[in-house]
Amino acid sequence: MRFALVLLAVSVALPAQTRSRKAHEHGSAKVNIAFETAKGSPKGVIEFESPADGVVGFEYEAKTAADKAKVAAALNTLKARFAEMVILPAAAACKVTNKSAKLEAEHHDAKQKGAKQEQHSEVHAEFDVACAKPLSGLEIRFGFMKVFPKIHDVEVALLVGDQQASADVENDKGVLKIAK
Ligand SMILES: [Zn+2]
């Protein structure tokens, strides 16, 4: 709770810098999807970021072999099942390839004397997308909770050429329509 209040105070003080970035909030994630065009055989990239809690299940530094194995398994699941999380239209026959997936520690200094420093970490991943057919007029759907049940609130931004759209996907409900 204290952490959330600190973030709130920071975002009031620095609106321009924090507006575009969702706060580190457990249960949430952020996805950016970008394609140069929806026509022809579209190629694009998808970025995913989430507090590690939603993917790995904890955010402290993995030191034991068991915890390191949990981190590796979670990142492998993310890489292998991403197409079930961001469901590109079947008609476009898109292939999603993982480029990177990593865990980054975040340190937040405690504002009050004597308070413990909180350890948080985030998962960042990038995927390349190559579609065989146009995306024009088709829809993107979502299935984050089927893979990572904790991730229930996802801010998705879509950029296709000069078309921009966004959706706040709660409990996997939400559709992004790609313009013709
Ligand atoms: Zn956290």
Residues whose N, C-alpha, C, O or C-beta is under 5 A from the ligand:
A	BS01	ZN	P51 E59 Q119 H120 S121
